[in-house]
């Protein structure tokens, strides 16, 4: 049951409020002076304070109430406080509301309004406390994660990213194969680096091979090595990635590009740790932790016969799914600042545009956009135009209406689209109209009809 602290020197008022709240399942504490109220507040959990503004006889200035409110606010900055007095002073009310008072009500009060206000403020206060607790828990978890693991300078803010990082740290020390899936440019390489940096073989070699960057006929030689003459151009024996990674970690990026012959040999190495160089008869033994990554739909490739099902299950002991950047929007601005470097800032309109963009190229695209903006911007404040992002298409309504809303070939941008276009254009109506596919006069008509003020 929520608790309200009533601070009022009028015993009749305090009793009336006590009875009113008891009828609505709200418990009360009563204090007849500011000092008693602060004493109770220090010793009992309270959800809301309802305080008078005057306590001394023949006093109507409200100064005592102001002092009490400030004392409560100093001790409990998030606690809702309702000011209640028979002597209403508008200036004092405005000042205290600006200072954080939840409401200012005159005596005699309206029971229905007062109870509704109290219930709403208690619910809001509980929601704020729950949010604060969640944020504190998240911050504590992040500090523990950063203190206990080498995160390779990873920049993130979104809970979706933190879940992936946390799981990567959990499985890092287990001697099992890990498959990292996700779209191109989402940061799979960074997750692989975190796994390696926190693994039992972190002091061993860390070898990376992008299976999609080599011709199919050379991938096996890259993986397993080759003897001289094993293929055209092989004038001398060469060491493969498995040999180079012995005692450490091998990261196979774009594993879906590995040809079937290479898949069969990779499966054998994963099962036995043994392989042969191309053109050789002698087997070699290695101990390698394998991490793989893909942006391909491997189950679909299995159904199509282009990827071995047994290899998939061998690689996929643990799967980490890295979401696209658009699915973790809280990462966008921190990453943008990281890529810009020290000394440069983002204009509010530029931040809004970054958050509105779909990022089909994910983190890699964001990095390129920020590097370009940092080089081309005329000042340390990155403006919207410095980003070079494509203009968002204006939405088109499913149906058109008669009158001004139906002109311009049925193209009808909504309020949000107009506001965003004006922000991107820096308030220049002609530029915003061109982006929306409207004439300047047509855009003015819509702005007037929707009550939009040019920024």
TORKOL-4160 file (C-alpha; in steps of 0.2 Angstrom, whole numbers, padded with zeros to 4 digits, m for minus):
455
<pt num="1" X="0000" Y="0000" Z="0000"/>
<pt num="2" X="0007" Y="0017" Z="m0005"/>
<pt num="3" X="0011" Y="0030" Z="0009"/>
<pt num="4" X="0008" Y="0049" Z="0009"/>
<pt num="5" X="0016" Y="0060" Z="0022"/>
<pt num="6" X="0004" Y="0075" Z="0026"/>
<pt num="7" X="0013" Y="0090" Z="0034"/>
<pt num="8" X="0000" Y="0102" Z="0040"/>
<pt num="9" X="m0002" Y="0111" Z="0057"/>
<pt num="10" X="m0021" Y="0111" Z="0055"/>
<pt num="11" X="m0026" Y="0095" Z="0064"/>
<pt num="12" X="m0044" Y="0095" Z="0055"/>
<pt num="13" X="m0036" Y="0096" Z="0038"/>
<pt num="14" X="m0024" Y="0082" Z="0042"/>
<pt num="15" X="m0038" Y="0071" Z="0048"/>
<pt num="16" X="m0049" Y="0075" Z="0033"/>
<pt num="17" X="m0035" Y="0070" Z="0021"/>
<pt num="18" X="m0031" Y="0054" Z="0032"/>
<pt num="19" X="m0049" Y="0049" Z="0030"/>
<pt num="20" X="m0050" Y="0053" Z="0012"/>
<pt num="21" X="m0034" Y="0043" Z="0008"/>
<pt num="22" X="m0039" Y="0028" Z="0018"/>
<pt num="23" X="m0055" Y="0026" Z="0008"/>
<pt num="24" X="m0044" Y="0024" Z="m0007"/>
<pt num="25" X="m0031" Y="0012" Z="0000"/>
<pt num="26" X="m0018" Y="0024" Z="0003"/>
<pt num="27" X="m0009" Y="0024" Z="0020"/>
<pt num="28" X="m0004" Y="0041" Z="0028"/>
<pt num="29" X="0009" Y="0048" Z="0040"/>
<pt num="30" X="0005" Y="0065" Z="0049"/>
<pt num="31" X="0016" Y="0079" Z="0054"/>
<pt num="32" X="0011" Y="0095" Z="0062"/>
<pt num="33" X="0027" Y="0105" Z="0058"/>
<pt num="34" X="0041" Y="0105" Z="0045"/>
<pt num="35" X="0053" Y="0098" Z="0058"/>
<pt num="36" X="0042" Y="0083" Z="0062"/>
<pt num="37" X="0039" Y="0080" Z="0044"/>
<pt num="38" X="0057" Y="0080" Z="0040"/>
<pt num="39" X="0060" Y="0068" Z="0055"/>
<pt num="40" X="0046" Y="0056" Z="0049"/>
<pt num="41" X="0053" Y="0057" Z="0031"/>
<pt num="42" X="0070" Y="0052" Z="0037"/>
<pt num="43" X="0063" Y="0036" Z="0046"/>
<pt num="44" X="0049" Y="0030" Z="0035"/>
<pt num="45" X="0048" Y="0025" Z="0017"/>
<pt num="46" X="0036" Y="0038" Z="0009"/>
<pt num="47" X="0029" Y="0038" Z="m0009"/>
<pt num="48" X="0022" Y="0056" Z="m0009"/>
<pt num="49" X="0022" Y="0072" Z="0002"/>
<pt num="50" X="0007" Y="0083" Z="0004"/>
<pt num="51" X="0013" Y="0099" Z="0013"/>
<pt num="52" X="0005" Y="0115" Z="0018"/>
<pt num="53" X="0013" Y="0132" Z="0014"/>
<pt num="54" X="0011" Y="0141" Z="0031"/>
<pt num="55" X="0013" Y="0135" Z="0048"/>
<pt num="56" X="0015" Y="0150" Z="0060"/>
<pt num="57" X="m0001" Y="0159" Z="0065"/>
<pt num="58" X="m0006" Y="0174" Z="0055"/>
<pt num="59" X="0007" Y="0170" Z="0041"/>
<pt num="60" X="0002" Y="0169" Z="0023"/>
<pt num="61" X="0018" Y="0173" Z="0014"/>
<pt num="62" X="0022" Y="0154" Z="0010"/>
<pt num="63" X="0040" Y="0156" Z="0015"/>
<pt num="64" X="0039" Y="0142" Z="0028"/>
<pt num="65" X="0032" Y="0131" Z="0014"/>
<pt num="66" X="0046" Y="0136" Z="0002"/>
<pt num="67" X="0059" Y="0132" Z="0015"/>
<pt num="68" X="0051" Y="0115" Z="0019"/>
<pt num="69" X="0050" Y="0111" Z="0000"/>
<pt num="70" X="0068" Y="0115" Z="m0003"/>
<pt num="71" X="0073" Y="0104" Z="0012"/>
<pt num="72" X="0063" Y="0089" Z="0006"/>
<pt num="73" X="0070" Y="0092" Z="m0012"/>
<pt num="74" X="0088" Y="0092" Z="m0006"/>
<pt num="75" X="0086" Y="0076" Z="0004"/>
<pt num="76" X="0074" Y="0067" Z="m0008"/>
<pt num="77" X="0076" Y="0074" Z="m0026"/>
<pt num="78" X="0064" Y="0062" Z="m0034"/>
<pt num="79" X="0050" Y="0062" Z="m0021"/>
<pt num="80" X="0034" Y="0070" Z="m0028"/>
<pt num="81" X="0028" Y="0084" Z="m0017"/>
<pt num="82" X="0011" Y="0092" Z="m0018"/>
<pt num="83" X="0009" Y="0110" Z="m0011"/>
<pt num="84" X="m0008" Y="0114" Z="m0002"/>
<pt num="85" X="m0013" Y="0130" Z="0005"/>
<pt num="86" X="m0028" Y="0142" Z="0008"/>
<pt num="87" X="m0017" Y="0157" Z="0002"/>
<pt num="88" X="m0013" Y="0155" Z="m0016"/>
<pt num="89" X="0001" Y="0165" Z="m0023"/>
<pt num="90" X="0003" Y="0162" Z="m0042"/>
<pt num="91" X="0022" Y="0168" Z="m0042"/>
<pt num="92" X="0026" Y="0156" Z="m0028"/>
<pt num="93" X="0017" Y="0142" Z="m0037"/>
<pt num="94" X="0026" Y="0145" Z="m0053"/>
<pt num="95" X="0043" Y="0146" Z="m0045"/>
<pt num="96" X="0041" Y="0130" Z="m0035"/>
<pt num="97" X="0034" Y="0120" Z="m0050"/>
<pt num="98" X="0049" Y="0126" Z="m0059"/>
<pt num="99" X="0059" Y="0119" Z="m0045"/>
<pt num="100" X="0051" Y="0102" Z="m0046"/>
<pt num="101" X="0035" Y="0103" Z="m0036"/>
<pt num="102" X="0023" Y="0090" Z="m0043"/>
<pt num="103" X="0007" Y="0101" Z="m0041"/>
<pt num="104" X="0000" Y="0116" Z="m0032"/>
<pt num="105" X="m0018" Y="0115" Z="m0025"/>
<pt num="106" X="m0029" Y="0127" Z="m0016"/>
<pt num="107" X="m0039" Y="0124" Z="0000"/>
<pt num="108" X="m0053" Y="0118" Z="0000"/>
<pt num="109" X="m0048" Y="0105" Z="m0012"/>
<pt num="110" X="m0058" Y="0094" Z="m0024"/>
<pt num="111" X="m0057" Y="0076" Z="m0017"/>
<pt num="112" X="m0058" Y="0068" Z="m0034"/>
<pt num="113" X="m0045" Y="0078" Z="m0042"/>
<pt num="114" X="m0033" Y="0077" Z="m0027"/>
<pt num="115" X="m0035" Y="0058" Z="m0026"/>
<pt num="116" X="m0032" Y="0056" Z="m0045"/>
<pt num="117" X="m0017" Y="0067" Z="m0044"/>
<pt num="118" X="m0010" Y="0058" Z="m0029"/>
<pt num="119" X="m0012" Y="0041" Z="m0038"/>
<pt num="120" X="m0005" Y="0047" Z="m0054"/>
<pt num="121" X="0010" Y="0054" Z="m0045"/>
<pt num="122" X="0013" Y="0038" Z="m0035"/>
<pt num="123" X="0012" Y="0027" Z="m0050"/>
<pt num="124" X="0024" Y="0039" Z="m0060"/>
<pt num="125" X="0036" Y="0039" Z="m0045"/>
<pt num="126" X="0036" Y="0020" Z="m0044"/>
<pt num="127" X="0040" Y="0019" Z="m0063"/>
<pt num="128" X="0054" Y="0032" Z="m0061"/>
<pt num="129" X="0061" Y="0022" Z="m0046"/>
<pt num="130" X="0060" Y="0005" Z="m0056"/>
<pt num="131" X="0068" Y="0014" Z="m0071"/>
<pt num="132" X="0082" Y="0021" Z="m0060"/>
<pt num="133" X="0085" Y="0003" Z="m0052"/>
<pt num="134" X="0086" Y="m0004" Z="m0070"/>
<pt num="135" X="0098" Y="0009" Z="m0075"/>
<pt num="136" X="0109" Y="0006" Z="m0060"/>
<pt num="137" X="0109" Y="m0012" Z="m0062"/>
<pt num="138" X="0114" Y="m0010" Z="m0080"/>
<pt num="139" X="0128" Y="0002" Z="m0076"/>
<pt num="140" X="0134" Y="m0010" Z="m0062"/>
<pt num="141" X="0133" Y="m0025" Z="m0074"/>
<pt num="142" X="0143" Y="m0015" Z="m0087"/>
<pt num="143" X="0156" Y="m0010" Z="m0074"/>
<pt num="144" X="0158" Y="m0028" Z="m0069"/>
<pt num="145" X="0159" Y="m0033" Z="m0088"/>
<pt num="146" X="0172" Y="m0020" Z="m0091"/>
<pt num="147" X="0182" Y="m0023" Z="m0075"/>
<pt num="148" X="0182" Y="m0042" Z="m0077"/>
<pt num="149" X="0186" Y="m0044" Z="m0096"/>
<pt num="150" X="0196" Y="m0037" Z="m0110"/>
<pt num="151" X="0183" Y="m0029" Z="m0122"/>
<pt num="152" X="0195" Y="m0024" Z="m0135"/>
<pt num="153" X="0189" Y="m0006" Z="m0134"/>
<pt num="154" X="0172" Y="m0010" Z="m0140"/>
<pt num="155" X="0160" Y="0005" Z="m0140"/>
<pt num="156" X="0142" Y="0001" Z="m0136"/>
<pt num="157" X="0127" Y="0008" Z="m0126"/>
<pt num="158" X="0112" Y="m0003" Z="m0132"/>
<pt num="159" X="0106" Y="m0018" Z="m0121"/>
<pt num="160" X="0105" Y="m0029" Z="m0137"/>
<pt num="161" X="0124" Y="m0026" Z="m0140"/>
<pt num="162" X="0128" Y="m0029" Z="m0121"/>
<pt num="163" X="0119" Y="m0046" Z="m0121"/>
<pt num="164" X="0130" Y="m0052" Z="m0136"/>
<pt num="165" X="0146" Y="m0046" Z="m0127"/>
<pt num="166" X="0141" Y="m0054" Z="m0111"/>
<pt num="167" X="0138" Y="m0070" Z="m0119"/>
<pt num="168" X="0154" Y="m0069" Z="m0129"/>
<pt num="169" X="0163" Y="m0067" Z="m0112"/>
<pt num="170" X="0154" Y="m0081" Z="m0105"/>
<pt num="171" X="0159" Y="m0094" Z="m0118"/>
<pt num="172" X="0176" Y="m0087" Z="m0121"/>
<pt num="173" X="0185" Y="m0099" Z="m0109"/>
<pt num="174" X="0176" Y="m0114" Z="m0115"/>
<pt num="175" X="0185" Y="m0124" Z="m0128"/>
<pt num="176" X="0171" Y="m0125" Z="m0140"/>
<pt num="177" X="0168" Y="m0119" Z="m0158"/>
<pt num="178" X="0158" Y="m0103" Z="m0159"/>
<pt num="179" X="0148" Y="m0097" Z="m0174"/>
<pt num="180" X="0145" Y="m0078" Z="m0175"/>
<pt num="181" X="0130" Y="m0073" Z="m0186"/>
<pt num="182" X="0124" Y="m0057" Z="m0192"/>
<pt num="183" X="0124" Y="m0045" Z="m0207"/>
<pt num="184" X="0139" Y="m0038" Z="m0216"/>
<pt num="185" X="0147" Y="m0023" Z="m0206"/>
<pt num="186" X="0138" Y="m0027" Z="m0190"/>
<pt num="187" X="0153" Y="m0030" Z="m0179"/>
<pt num="188" X="0156" Y="m0049" Z="m0180"/>
<pt num="189" X="0175" Y="m0046" Z="m0180"/>
<pt num="190" X="0174" Y="m0036" Z="m0164"/>
<pt num="191" X="0165" Y="m0050" Z="m0155"/>
<pt num="192" X="0177" Y="m0063" Z="m0161"/>
<pt num="193" X="0192" Y="m0052" Z="m0155"/>
<pt num="194" X="0183" Y="m0051" Z="m0138"/>
<pt num="195" X="0181" Y="m0071" Z="m0137"/>
<pt num="196" X="0200" Y="m0073" Z="m0141"/>
<pt num="197" X="0206" Y="m0060" Z="m0129"/>
<pt num="198" X="0197" Y="m0068" Z="m0115"/>
<pt num="199" X="0200" Y="m0086" Z="m0120"/>
<pt num="200" X="0212" Y="m0098" Z="m0112"/>
<pt num="201" X="0223" Y="m0097" Z="m0127"/>
<pt num="202" X="0223" Y="m0078" Z="m0127"/>
<pt num="203" X="0242" Y="m0078" Z="m0127"/>
<pt num="204" X="0243" Y="m0089" Z="m0142"/>
<pt num="205" X="0242" Y="m0083" Z="m0160"/>
<pt num="206" X="0226" Y="m0075" Z="m0167"/>
<pt num="207" X="0225" Y="m0079" Z="m0185"/>
<pt num="208" X="0211" Y="m0072" Z="m0196"/>
<pt num="209" X="0205" Y="m0078" Z="m0213"/>
<pt num="210" X="0191" Y="m0071" Z="m0224"/>
<pt num="211" X="0185" Y="m0085" Z="m0234"/>
<pt num="212" X="0175" Y="m0074" Z="m0245"/>
<pt num="213" X="0191" Y="m0064" Z="m0250"/>
<pt num="214" X="0200" Y="m0078" Z="m0259"/>
<pt num="215" X="0196" Y="m0088" Z="m0275"/>
<pt num="216" X="0188" Y="m0105" Z="m0270"/>
<pt num="217" X="0204" Y="m0115" Z="m0277"/>
<pt num="218" X="0215" Y="m0106" Z="m0265"/>
<pt num="219" X="0205" Y="m0107" Z="m0249"/>
<pt num="220" X="0211" Y="m0125" Z="m0245"/>
<pt num="221" X="0229" Y="m0120" Z="m0248"/>
<pt num="222" X="0226" Y="m0105" Z="m0236"/>
<pt num="223" X="0219" Y="m0116" Z="m0223"/>
<pt num="224" X="0230" Y="m0131" Z="m0223"/>
<pt num="225" X="0245" Y="m0125" Z="m0232"/>
<pt num="226" X="0253" Y="m0133" Z="m0248"/>
<pt num="227" X="0269" Y="m0142" Z="m0254"/>
<pt num="228" X="0279" Y="m0135" Z="m0268"/>
<pt num="229" X="0271" Y="m0139" Z="m0285"/>
<pt num="230" X="0254" Y="m0143" Z="m0277"/>
<pt num="231" X="0246" Y="m0131" Z="m0288"/>
<pt num="232" X="0251" Y="m0119" Z="m0302"/>
<pt num="233" X="0262" Y="m0106" Z="m0295"/>
<pt num="234" X="0266" Y="m0115" Z="m0279"/>
<pt num="235" X="0285" Y="m0114" Z="m0281"/>
<pt num="236" X="0289" Y="m0117" Z="m0263"/>
<pt num="237" X="0280" Y="m0125" Z="m0248"/>
<pt num="238" X="0269" Y="m0114" Z="m0238"/>
<pt num="239" X="0262" Y="m0114" Z="m0221"/>
<pt num="240" X="0243" Y="m0114" Z="m0219"/>
<pt num="241" X="0232" Y="m0104" Z="m0207"/>
<pt num="242" X="0229" Y="m0120" Z="m0195"/>
<pt num="243" X="0248" Y="m0122" Z="m0193"/>
<pt num="244" X="0250" Y="m0103" Z="m0190"/>
<pt num="245" X="0236" Y="m0104" Z="m0177"/>
<pt num="246" X="0243" Y="m0119" Z="m0168"/>
<pt num="247" X="0241" Y="m0116" Z="m0149"/>
<pt num="248" X="0229" Y="m0101" Z="m0152"/>
<pt num="249" X="0214" Y="m0096" Z="m0161"/>
<pt num="250" X="0208" Y="m0096" Z="m0180"/>
<pt num="251" X="0194" Y="m0084" Z="m0185"/>
<pt num="252" X="0186" Y="m0090" Z="m0201"/>
<pt num="253" X="0176" Y="m0075" Z="m0207"/>
<pt num="254" X="0162" Y="m0078" Z="m0221"/>
<pt num="255" X="0163" Y="m0097" Z="m0218"/>
<pt num="256" X="0148" Y="m0099" Z="m0230"/>
<pt num="257" X="0160" Y="m0096" Z="m0244"/>
<pt num="258" X="0170" Y="m0111" Z="m0241"/>
<pt num="259" X="0169" Y="m0124" Z="m0255"/>
<pt num="260" X="0162" Y="m0141" Z="m0251"/>
<pt num="261" X="0179" Y="m0150" Z="m0253"/>
<pt num="262" X="0186" Y="m0137" Z="m0240"/>
<pt num="263" X="0171" Y="m0140" Z="m0229"/>
<pt num="264" X="0175" Y="m0159" Z="m0228"/>
<pt num="265" X="0193" Y="m0156" Z="m0223"/>
<pt num="266" X="0188" Y="m0143" Z="m0211"/>
<pt num="267" X="0176" Y="m0155" Z="m0203"/>
<pt num="268" X="0190" Y="m0168" Z="m0201"/>
<pt num="269" X="0202" Y="m0155" Z="m0193"/>
<pt num="270" X="0188" Y="m0150" Z="m0180"/>
<pt num="271" X="0185" Y="m0168" Z="m0176"/>
<pt num="272" X="0203" Y="m0174" Z="m0175"/>
<pt num="273" X="0215" Y="m0159" Z="m0175"/>
<pt num="274" X="0224" Y="m0168" Z="m0190"/>
<pt num="275" X="0226" Y="m0162" Z="m0208"/>
<pt num="276" X="0237" Y="m0164" Z="m0223"/>
<pt num="277" X="0245" Y="m0150" Z="m0233"/>
<pt num="278" X="0240" Y="m0150" Z="m0252"/>
<pt num="279" X="0251" Y="m0161" Z="m0261"/>
<pt num="280" X="0258" Y="m0170" Z="m0245"/>
<pt num="281" X="0255" Y="m0187" Z="m0238"/>
<pt num="282" X="0261" Y="m0183" Z="m0220"/>
<pt num="283" X="0248" Y="m0178" Z="m0207"/>
<pt num="284" X="0250" Y="m0164" Z="m0196"/>
<pt num="285" X="0243" Y="m0162" Z="m0178"/>
<pt num="286" X="0237" Y="m0145" Z="m0171"/>
<pt num="287" X="0227" Y="m0138" Z="m0157"/>
<pt num="288" X="0217" Y="m0123" Z="m0163"/>
<pt num="289" X="0201" Y="m0114" Z="m0156"/>
<pt num="290" X="0190" Y="m0110" Z="m0171"/>
<pt num="291" X="0178" Y="m0096" Z="m0171"/>
<pt num="292" X="0168" Y="m0093" Z="m0187"/>
<pt num="293" X="0157" Y="m0080" Z="m0194"/>
<pt num="294" X="0144" Y="m0078" Z="m0207"/>
<pt num="295" X="0131" Y="m0067" Z="m0215"/>
<pt num="296" X="0124" Y="m0081" Z="m0224"/>
<pt num="297" X="0108" Y="m0092" Z="m0220"/>
<pt num="298" X="0118" Y="m0108" Z="m0217"/>
<pt num="299" X="0102" Y="m0118" Z="m0214"/>
<pt num="300" X="0096" Y="m0113" Z="m0231"/>
<pt num="301" X="0112" Y="m0117" Z="m0239"/>
<pt num="302" X="0111" Y="m0135" Z="m0230"/>
<pt num="303" X="0094" Y="m0137" Z="m0239"/>
<pt num="304" X="0102" Y="m0132" Z="m0255"/>
<pt num="305" X="0116" Y="m0144" Z="m0253"/>
<pt num="306" X="0130" Y="m0131" Z="m0253"/>
<pt num="307" X="0134" Y="m0132" Z="m0235"/>
<pt num="308" X="0137" Y="m0148" Z="m0225"/>
<pt num="309" X="0125" Y="m0151" Z="m0211"/>
<pt num="310" X="0138" Y="m0160" Z="m0200"/>
<pt num="311" X="0150" Y="m0146" Z="m0202"/>
<pt num="312" X="0137" Y="m0133" Z="m0197"/>
<pt num="313" X="0133" Y="m0142" Z="m0181"/>
<pt num="314" X="0152" Y="m0144" Z="m0177"/>
<pt num="315" X="0154" Y="m0125" Z="m0180"/>
<pt num="316" X="0138" Y="m0120" Z="m0171"/>
<pt num="317" X="0141" Y="m0127" Z="m0153"/>
<pt num="318" X="0138" Y="m0109" Z="m0147"/>
<pt num="319" X="0130" Y="m0096" Z="m0159"/>
<pt num="320" X="0131" Y="m0078" Z="m0156"/>
<pt num="321" X="0119" Y="m0067" Z="m0166"/>
<pt num="322" X="0125" Y="m0049" Z="m0169"/>
<pt num="323" X="0109" Y="m0038" Z="m0173"/>
<pt num="324" X="0110" Y="m0025" Z="m0187"/>
<pt num="325" X="0114" Y="m0007" Z="m0181"/>
<pt num="326" X="0096" Y="m0002" Z="m0184"/>
<pt num="327" X="0090" Y="m0014" Z="m0171"/>
<pt num="328" X="0102" Y="m0007" Z="m0158"/>
<pt num="329" X="0099" Y="0012" Z="m0160"/>
<pt num="330" X="0107" Y="0017" Z="m0143"/>
<pt num="331" X="0124" Y="0012" Z="m0151"/>
<pt num="332" X="0122" Y="0024" Z="m0165"/>
<pt num="333" X="0127" Y="0041" Z="m0157"/>
<pt num="334" X="0141" Y="0034" Z="m0146"/>
<pt num="335" X="0149" Y="0025" Z="m0161"/>
<pt num="336" X="0147" Y="0041" Z="m0171"/>
<pt num="337" X="0156" Y="0051" Z="m0158"/>
<pt num="338" X="0169" Y="0037" Z="m0157"/>
<pt num="339" X="0173" Y="0037" Z="m0176"/>
<pt num="340" X="0173" Y="0057" Z="m0176"/>
<pt num="341" X="0187" Y="0057" Z="m0163"/>
<pt num="342" X="0190" Y="0070" Z="m0149"/>
<pt num="343" X="0186" Y="0088" Z="m0152"/>
<pt num="344" X="0171" Y="0086" Z="m0164"/>
<pt num="345" X="0153" Y="0087" Z="m0159"/>
<pt num="346" X="0136" Y="0082" Z="m0168"/>
<pt num="347" X="0123" Y="0095" Z="m0171"/>
<pt num="348" X="0106" Y="0090" Z="m0164"/>
<pt num="349" X="0099" Y="0089" Z="m0182"/>
<pt num="350" X="0114" Y="0078" Z="m0187"/>
<pt num="351" X="0110" Y="0066" Z="m0173"/>
<pt num="352" X="0092" Y="0065" Z="m0177"/>
<pt num="353" X="0097" Y="0061" Z="m0195"/>
<pt num="354" X="0109" Y="0047" Z="m0189"/>
<pt num="355" X="0095" Y="0040" Z="m0179"/>
<pt num="356" X="0082" Y="0041" Z="m0193"/>
<pt num="357" X="0094" Y="0032" Z="m0206"/>
<pt num="358" X="0091" Y="0014" Z="m0209"/>
<pt num="359" X="0110" Y="0009" Z="m0210"/>
<pt num="360" X="0110" Y="m0005" Z="m0222"/>
<pt num="361" X="0129" Y="m0005" Z="m0221"/>
<pt num="362" X="0128" Y="m0006" Z="m0202"/>
<pt num="363" X="0143" Y="m0001" Z="m0192"/>
<pt num="364" X="0154" Y="m0001" Z="m0207"/>
<pt num="365" X="0143" Y="0012" Z="m0216"/>
<pt num="366" X="0142" Y="0023" Z="m0200"/>
<pt num="367" X="0161" Y="0023" Z="m0199"/>
<pt num="368" X="0163" Y="0029" Z="m0217"/>
<pt num="369" X="0150" Y="0042" Z="m0215"/>
<pt num="370" X="0158" Y="0049" Z="m0199"/>
<pt num="371" X="0175" Y="0049" Z="m0206"/>
<pt num="372" X="0170" Y="0058" Z="m0222"/>
<pt num="373" X="0160" Y="0071" Z="m0212"/>
<pt num="374" X="0175" Y="0074" Z="m0200"/>
<pt num="375" X="0186" Y="0077" Z="m0215"/>
<pt num="376" X="0174" Y="0088" Z="m0225"/>
<pt num="377" X="0165" Y="0098" Z="m0211"/>
<pt num="378" X="0170" Y="0116" Z="m0210"/>
<pt num="379" X="0170" Y="0117" Z="m0191"/>
<pt num="380" X="0171" Y="0105" Z="m0176"/>
<pt num="381" X="0152" Y="0105" Z="m0176"/>
<pt num="382" X="0146" Y="0092" Z="m0188"/>
<pt num="383" X="0130" Y="0098" Z="m0197"/>
<pt num="384" X="0117" Y="0089" Z="m0205"/>
<pt num="385" X="0123" Y="0093" Z="m0223"/>
<pt num="386" X="0141" Y="0086" Z="m0218"/>
<pt num="387" X="0134" Y="0068" Z="m0216"/>
<pt num="388" X="0129" Y="0066" Z="m0234"/>
<pt num="389" X="0115" Y="0055" Z="m0230"/>
<pt num="390" X="0102" Y="0052" Z="m0243"/>
<pt num="391" X="0085" Y="0061" Z="m0240"/>
<pt num="392" X="0072" Y="0050" Z="m0232"/>
<pt num="393" X="0057" Y="0047" Z="m0244"/>
<pt num="394" X="0042" Y="0056" Z="m0239"/>
<pt num="395" X="0028" Y="0044" Z="m0235"/>
<pt num="396" X="0013" Y="0043" Z="m0246"/>
<pt num="397" X="m0005" Y="0041" Z="m0239"/>
<pt num="398" X="m0015" Y="0026" Z="m0244"/>
<pt num="399" X="m0029" Y="0037" Z="m0250"/>
<pt num="400" X="m0030" Y="0055" Z="m0255"/>
<pt num="401" X="m0042" Y="0068" Z="m0250"/>
<pt num="402" X="m0050" Y="0083" Z="m0259"/>
<pt num="403" X="m0044" Y="0100" Z="m0257"/>
<pt num="404" X="m0026" Y="0106" Z="m0254"/>
<pt num="405" X="m0021" Y="0089" Z="m0246"/>
<pt num="406" X="m0024" Y="0081" Z="m0263"/>
<pt num="407" X="m0013" Y="0091" Z="m0274"/>
<pt num="408" X="0005" Y="0087" Z="m0279"/>
<pt num="409" X="0000" Y="0070" Z="m0288"/>
<pt num="410" X="m0008" Y="0063" Z="m0272"/>
<pt num="411" X="0009" Y="0064" Z="m0262"/>
<pt num="412" X="0004" Y="0068" Z="m0244"/>
<pt num="413" X="0018" Y="0069" Z="m0231"/>
<pt num="414" X="0013" Y="0068" Z="m0213"/>
<pt num="415" X="0018" Y="0079" Z="m0199"/>
<pt num="416" X="0033" Y="0069" Z="m0194"/>
<pt num="417" X="0040" Y="0069" Z="m0212"/>
<pt num="418" X="0038" Y="0088" Z="m0214"/>
<pt num="419" X="0046" Y="0091" Z="m0197"/>
<pt num="420" X="0061" Y="0080" Z="m0202"/>
<pt num="421" X="0063" Y="0088" Z="m0219"/>
<pt num="422" X="0063" Y="0105" Z="m0212"/>
<pt num="423" X="0076" Y="0100" Z="m0199"/>
<pt num="424" X="0087" Y="0093" Z="m0213"/>
<pt num="425" X="0085" Y="0109" Z="m0223"/>
<pt num="426" X="0089" Y="0120" Z="m0208"/>
<pt num="427" X="0072" Y="0128" Z="m0209"/>
<pt num="428" X="0073" Y="0132" Z="m0228"/>
<pt num="429" X="0056" Y="0129" Z="m0234"/>
<pt num="430" X="0061" Y="0129" Z="m0252"/>
<pt num="431" X="0074" Y="0115" Z="m0249"/>
<pt num="432" X="0062" Y="0105" Z="m0238"/>
<pt num="433" X="0048" Y="0107" Z="m0251"/>
<pt num="434" X="0060" Y="0100" Z="m0265"/>
<pt num="435" X="0064" Y="0085" Z="m0254"/>
<pt num="436" X="0046" Y="0081" Z="m0251"/>
<pt num="437" X="0041" Y="0083" Z="m0269"/>
<pt num="438" X="0030" Y="0098" Z="m0266"/>
<pt num="439" X="0029" Y="0116" Z="m0271"/>
<pt num="440" X="0034" Y="0129" Z="m0258"/>
<pt num="441" X="0016" Y="0136" Z="m0258"/>
<pt num="442" X="0010" Y="0118" Z="m0255"/>
<pt num="443" X="0022" Y="0115" Z="m0241"/>
<pt num="444" X="0017" Y="0132" Z="m0233"/>
<pt num="445" X="m0002" Y="0126" Z="m0234"/>
<pt num="446" X="0002" Y="0110" Z="m0225"/>
<pt num="447" X="0012" Y="0118" Z="m0212"/>
<pt num="448" X="m0002" Y="0130" Z="m0208"/>
<pt num="449" X="m0015" Y="0116" Z="m0208"/>
<pt num="450" X="m0004" Y="0105" Z="m0196"/>
<pt num="451" X="0002" Y="0120" Z="m0185"/>
<pt num="452" X="0020" Y="0117" Z="m0189"/>
<pt num="453" X="0032" Y="0131" Z="m0185"/>
<pt num="454" X="0047" Y="0133" Z="m0196"/>
<pt num="455" X="0063" Y="0129" Z="m0186"/>
